[in-house]
Amino acid sequence: MLKILVLVIAALTLLIWQVWPMIYQASVTSMWSIGEGTTQQISLSDMKKIETSEGIIYYEAGQEQVAQDIAEILFRSRRLIRQHLGIDPHLPSIVLVPQQPGVGSVILKGIIAIPLMVPPDMKSLRDADAITDLFVYWVVPHESVELVIAPILYHDRSSRWIGDGLAQYAGYLVAQELFPQGLERFMRGEYQRVEALLAQGNSVYDLTREFLVRRAESENLLSPRNPEEWAGYAVSLALWLDIARRYGEEVIRELWHRVSQLSRCVLYVICLSRPTAKDAARILSELTGEDIWHRIQSMDLQKVLEILKAADSRSFPSEAP
C-alpha cells in the first residue's frame, strides 16, 4: 500500500512538473506603458532574438546592438545581485518594441517578459532616453529579484516590504555600480513620492498595511496606483538601505537563506510550509537586535526621506563599516 501511495505521489509530481509551466505561462500577461495612447499587442514570431544564460532579448531589425548592450548589462547585473544579496535573480525575457505615434502601451500574452518601448532610431544604449535608462538599470534588476521572492512570500499580502523592498534595493545597487550618472535622477523619483505624503500631512507609514501585495482575482493589476502605494516602493527601499548601512549586507544574505529554507513547495503549487512576513521579520530581528515588525509598522517618513537623499550618490555605503 505504501509503495502504491509513493508511486501515485511521484506520478502527480511529474504531471505537475510537466503541465504547470504551460498552464502558468498561458495565464501570464506582460505590459509596459509610457503614457496615454492605444495599447498594441505584440507577436514575437517575426522578431529576432539573442539567447543568453541570463535570458532572451527579442528585438526588431536594426536594433541588434541595443540588444547586445542590454545582454551585457543583464550579465553584470546578475553577478552584482548574487554577490550583494545572495539571491540568484530570475531574469525575464525582454522585448524591445520601437515606439509608434499614438501608442501608449504594449502588451504580450503567454510569456513572462518585460516589453520595453524604445525610440525607433536608437542604435545602442548610448542613444537611450531617460525611460530606457531607468528600465535597463533599475526596473529589470527589480523585477528579476521580485520574481524569485514572490512565489515564496507573496501568499502573505503583508510581505511586500521584503519582495518589492529588496527588489528596489537590487535596482539601487545596479544603478549605483553600472550607471552612477543616472543614480541621482532615479533616486529623486523615489524621495519625491515620500515628499508627496509629507506634504499631505502624513508623518508615519505602515508597510504591513499600506503596501500590500495586489491580488489578480480582486484587483486590476494594471490600474493606477495611489500615492500611498507608490510611496511604499520608496519607504521599503529606505528600510533596506538603512539595514545594509548599519548592519552590512551579510544580514540580508543570511535573512534570504533562512527565509528560503522555510519554503517547502513543489513548483510553488503544493506546499507543506511557506514563510510569512512575520517569519522574515522575526529572523531579521534576531540578526539585527531590532524589533523589525514594530519598525516597519511605524516608518518615520522624515527619516525615510533623509535616508533616500543621503543615498543618491555613489559614495553611499552599501556595506556596514
C-alpha positions as CSV (number, residue, x, y, z in Angstrom):
1,M,0.0,0.0,0.0
2,L,2.8,2.4,0.9
3,K,4.6,1.6,-2.3
4,I,1.4,2.4,-4.3
5,L,1.0,5.7,-2.5
6,V,4.6,6.7,-3.2
7,L,4.1,5.9,-6.9
8,V,0.9,8.0,-7.0
9,I,2.6,10.9,-5.4
10,A,5.6,10.6,-7.8
11,A,3.2,10.5,-10.8
12,L,1.3,13.5,-9.6
13,T,4.6,15.4,-9.0
14,L,5.8,14.5,-12.5
15,L,2.5,15.6,-14.0
16,I,2.6,19.0,-12.2
17,W,6.2,19.4,-13.3
18,Q,5.3,18.9,-17.0
19,V,1.9,20.7,-17.1
20,W,2.1,23.6,-14.6
21,P,4.6,25.7,-16.5
22,M,2.4,25.6,-19.6
23,I,-0.7,26.5,-17.6
24,Y,1.0,29.3,-15.8
25,Q,2.6,30.8,-18.9
26,A,-0.7,30.8,-20.8
27,S,-2.2,32.8,-17.9
28,V,0.6,35.5,-18.0
29,T,0.1,39.0,-19.4
30,S,3.1,41.3,-19.6
31,M,2.7,45.0,-20.2
32,W,4.7,48.2,-20.5
33,S,3.3,51.7,-20.6
34,I,4.9,55.1,-21.3
35,G,1.7,57.2,-21.1
36,E,-1.6,57.9,-22.8
37,G,-2.5,56.2,-26.1
38,T,-3.7,53.0,-27.6
39,T,-2.5,49.6,-26.5
40,Q,-0.6,47.4,-29.0
41,Q,-0.5,43.7,-28.7
42,I,2.9,42.3,-29.7
43,S,3.7,39.0,-31.5
44,L,7.2,37.5,-31.1
45,S,7.0,35.3,-34.2
46,D,8.7,37.8,-36.6
47,M,11.2,39.2,-34.1
48,K,14.9,38.4,-33.9
49,K,16.4,37.3,-30.6
50,I,19.5,36.9,-28.6
51,E,19.6,34.0,-26.2
52,T,22.0,34.1,-23.2
53,S,22.3,32.4,-19.9
54,E,20.7,35.5,-18.4
55,G,17.6,35.4,-20.6
56,I,16.2,36.1,-24.1
57,I,16.1,39.5,-25.7
58,Y,13.7,40.0,-28.6
59,Y,14.3,42.9,-31.0
60,E,13.4,44.3,-34.4
61,A,15.8,44.6,-37.3
62,G,18.3,47.4,-36.8
63,Q,18.4,47.2,-33.0
64,E,20.8,44.3,-32.6
65,Q,23.5,46.5,-30.9
66,V,20.9,47.7,-28.4
67,A,20.0,44.0,-27.6
68,Q,23.7,43.1,-27.2
69,D,24.3,46.1,-24.9
70,I,21.4,45.1,-22.7
71,A,22.6,41.5,-22.7
72,E,25.9,42.7,-21.2
73,I,24.1,44.8,-18.6
74,L,22.0,41.7,-17.6
75,F,25.1,39.6,-17.2
76,R,26.8,42.2,-14.9
77,S,23.6,42.9,-13.0
78,R,23.0,39.2,-12.2
79,R,26.6,38.9,-10.9
80,L,26.2,42.0,-8.7
81,I,22.9,40.9,-7.2
82,R,24.2,37.4,-6.4
83,Q,27.3,38.9,-4.8
84,H,25.4,41.5,-2.6
85,L,22.1,39.8,-1.8
86,G,22.8,36.1,-2.1
87,I,19.8,35.9,-4.5
88,D,20.1,34.4,-7.9
89,P,17.8,36.7,-9.9
90,H,15.3,35.2,-12.4
91,L,15.8,37.4,-15.4
92,P,12.7,37.5,-17.6
93,S,12.7,37.8,-21.3
94,I,13.0,41.4,-22.7
95,V,11.1,42.5,-25.8
96,L,12.3,45.7,-27.5
97,V,9.4,47.4,-29.2
98,P,10.0,50.6,-31.3
99,Q,7.8,53.4,-30.2
100,Q,5.0,54.3,-32.6
101,P,2.9,57.5,-32.8
102,G,-0.3,57.2,-30.8
103,V,0.7,54.0,-29.0
104,G,1.0,54.4,-25.2
105,S,1.4,50.8,-24.1
106,V,2.3,47.4,-25.4
107,I,1.0,44.0,-24.2
108,L,2.3,40.4,-24.5
109,K,0.3,37.3,-23.7
110,G,1.5,33.9,-22.8
111,I,5.1,34.9,-21.9
112,I,6.8,36.1,-18.7
113,A,8.6,39.1,-20.3
114,I,9.2,42.8,-19.9
115,P,8.3,44.7,-23.1
116,L,10.2,48.0,-23.5
117,M,9.1,50.7,-25.9
118,V,12.3,52.3,-27.2
119,P,12.9,55.2,-29.6
120,P,12.9,53.8,-33.2
121,D,16.2,55.4,-34.1
122,M,18.1,54.1,-31.1
123,K,21.1,52.2,-32.3
124,S,22.9,51.5,-28.9
125,L,22.4,52.2,-25.2
126,R,24.5,55.3,-25.7
127,D,21.4,56.7,-27.5
128,A,19.0,55.7,-24.8
129,D,16.4,58.1,-23.4
130,A,15.7,58.6,-19.7
131,I,12.9,55.9,-19.7
132,T,15.2,53.3,-21.3
133,D,18.0,54.1,-18.8
134,L,15.6,53.6,-15.9
135,F,14.3,50.4,-17.4
136,V,17.7,48.8,-18.0
137,Y,19.5,49.8,-14.8
138,W,16.6,49.7,-12.3
139,V,13.4,48.1,-13.5
140,V,14.9,44.9,-14.9
141,P,17.0,44.2,-11.8
142,H,14.0,45.0,-9.6
143,E,11.7,42.6,-11.5
144,S,14.4,39.9,-11.7
145,V,14.6,39.8,-7.9
146,E,10.9,40.1,-7.2
147,L,10.3,37.1,-9.5
148,V,12.4,35.0,-7.1
149,I,10.9,36.3,-3.9
150,A,7.2,36.5,-4.9
151,P,6.5,32.7,-5.2
152,I,7.9,32.2,-1.7
153,L,6.3,35.1,0.2
154,Y,3.6,36.8,-1.7
155,H,0.9,34.4,-0.4
156,D,1.1,36.8,2.6
157,R,-0.1,40.2,1.4
158,S,1.9,42.0,4.1
159,S,5.2,40.7,2.7
160,R,5.7,43.3,0.0
161,W,8.2,45.2,2.1
162,I,10.5,42.2,1.5
163,G,9.7,41.5,-2.1
164,D,9.5,45.0,-3.6
165,G,11.8,46.3,-0.9
166,L,14.7,44.0,-1.8
167,A,13.9,44.4,-5.5
168,Q,14.2,48.2,-5.1
169,Y,17.5,47.7,-3.3
170,A,18.7,45.5,-6.2
171,G,17.8,48.2,-8.6
172,Y,19.7,50.7,-6.5
173,L,22.8,48.5,-6.4
174,V,22.9,48.0,-10.1
175,A,22.4,51.7,-10.9
176,Q,25.0,52.8,-8.3
177,E,27.6,50.4,-9.8
178,L,26.7,50.4,-13.6
179,F,25.0,53.8,-14.2
180,P,26.1,56.2,-11.4
181,Q,25.5,59.2,-13.7
182,G,21.8,58.4,-13.5
183,L,21.5,57.4,-9.8
184,E,20.6,60.9,-8.5
185,R,17.8,61.2,-11.1
186,F,16.5,57.8,-10.2
187,M,16.6,58.5,-6.5
188,R,14.9,61.8,-7.0
189,G,11.8,60.0,-8.2
190,E,11.9,57.8,-5.1
191,Y,12.1,60.6,-2.5
192,Q,9.5,62.7,-4.3
193,R,7.0,60.0,-3.5
194,V,7.7,60.5,0.2
195,E,7.7,64.3,-0.1
196,A,4.2,64.0,-1.6
197,L,2.9,62.2,1.5
198,L,4.7,64.6,3.9
199,A,3.0,67.5,2.0
200,Q,-0.4,65.9,2.7
201,G,0.4,65.9,6.5
202,N,1.4,62.2,6.8
203,S,4.3,61.5,9.1
204,V,4.3,57.7,9.6
205,Y,4.0,54.8,7.1
206,D,2.9,51.3,7.9
207,L,4.5,48.9,5.4
208,T,2.3,46.0,6.7
209,R,-1.0,47.7,5.9
210,E,-0.4,50.4,3.3
211,F,1.9,48.4,0.9
212,L,0.1,45.2,0.3
213,V,0.6,42.5,-2.4
214,R,-2.0,43.0,-5.2
215,R,-4.4,40.1,-5.9
216,A,-5.3,39.4,-9.5
217,E,-8.7,38.0,-8.6
218,S,-9.8,41.1,-6.8
219,E,-7.9,43.9,-8.3
220,N,-7.0,45.3,-11.7
221,L,-3.2,44.9,-11.6
222,L,-2.8,47.5,-14.4
223,S,-4.9,50.1,-12.6
224,P,-3.2,53.4,-11.5
225,R,-1.5,53.2,-8.1
226,N,-2.5,55.7,-5.4
227,P,0.2,58.0,-3.7
228,E,0.3,55.8,-0.6
229,E,1.1,52.7,-2.7
230,W,3.7,54.5,-4.8
231,A,5.4,55.7,-1.6
232,G,5.7,52.1,-0.4
233,Y,8.4,51.5,-3.0
234,A,10.5,54.3,-1.6
235,V,9.8,53.5,2.1
236,S,10.7,49.9,1.7
237,L,13.9,50.9,-0.2
238,A,14.9,53.2,2.6
239,L,14.4,50.3,5.1
240,W,16.9,48.1,3.2
241,L,19.3,50.9,2.6
242,D,19.4,51.6,6.3
243,I,19.8,47.9,7.2
244,A,22.7,47.5,4.8
245,R,24.4,50.6,6.0
246,R,24.0,49.8,9.7
247,Y,24.4,46.0,9.8
248,G,26.0,45.1,6.4
249,E,24.6,43.1,3.5
250,E,25.6,39.9,5.2
251,V,22.5,40.3,7.3
252,I,20.4,40.4,4.1
253,R,22.1,37.4,2.6
254,E,21.6,35.4,5.8
255,L,17.9,36.5,6.0
256,W,17.2,35.3,2.5
257,H,19.0,32.0,3.2
258,R,16.9,31.3,6.3
259,V,13.6,32.5,4.7
260,S,14.0,30.4,1.6
261,Q,14.8,27.4,3.8
262,L,11.4,27.7,5.3
263,S,9.7,27.1,2.0
264,R,8.6,23.5,1.3
265,C,6.9,23.5,-2.1
266,V,6.8,21.6,-5.3
267,L,6.8,24.2,-8.1
268,Y,5.2,26.6,-5.7
269,V,1.9,24.7,-6.1
270,I,1.9,22.0,-3.4
271,C,3.3,23.5,-0.2
272,L,3.8,21.8,3.1
273,S,5.0,25.1,4.6
274,R,5.7,28.7,3.4
275,P,7.3,31.5,5.4
276,T,5.3,34.6,6.2
277,A,6.2,38.3,6.6
278,K,6.3,37.8,10.3
279,D,8.7,34.9,10.0
280,A,11.0,37.2,7.9
281,A,10.7,40.0,10.5
282,R,11.5,37.6,13.3
283,I,14.6,36.4,11.6
284,L,15.7,39.9,10.7
285,S,15.1,40.9,14.4
286,E,17.4,38.1,15.5
287,L,20.1,39.2,13.1
288,T,19.9,42.9,13.9
289,G,18.7,43.1,17.5
290,E,15.9,45.4,16.5
291,D,12.1,44.8,16.7
292,I,11.7,44.8,12.9
293,W,7.9,44.2,12.9
294,H,7.4,47.2,15.1
295,R,9.7,49.3,13.0
296,I,8.0,48.5,9.6
297,Q,4.6,49.3,11.1
298,S,5.7,52.9,12.0
299,M,8.3,54.1,9.5
300,D,9.1,57.7,10.2
301,L,8.7,59.4,6.8
302,Q,11.0,62.3,7.6
303,K,13.8,59.8,8.4
304,V,12.9,57.8,5.3
305,L,13.4,61.0,3.2
306,E,16.8,61.7,4.9
307,I,18.0,58.1,4.1
308,L,16.9,58.4,0.5
309,K,18.5,61.8,-0.1
310,A,21.8,60.5,1.5
311,A,21.8,57.5,-0.8
312,D,21.5,59.4,-4.1
313,S,25.3,59.4,-4.6
314,R,27.8,56.7,-5.4
315,S,29.6,57.3,-2.1
316,F,26.7,56.0,-0.1
317,P,28.0,52.8,1.6
318,S,26.3,49.6,0.7
319,E,28.1,47.7,3.5
320,A,28.5,48.4,7.1
321,P,31.9,49.7,8.1
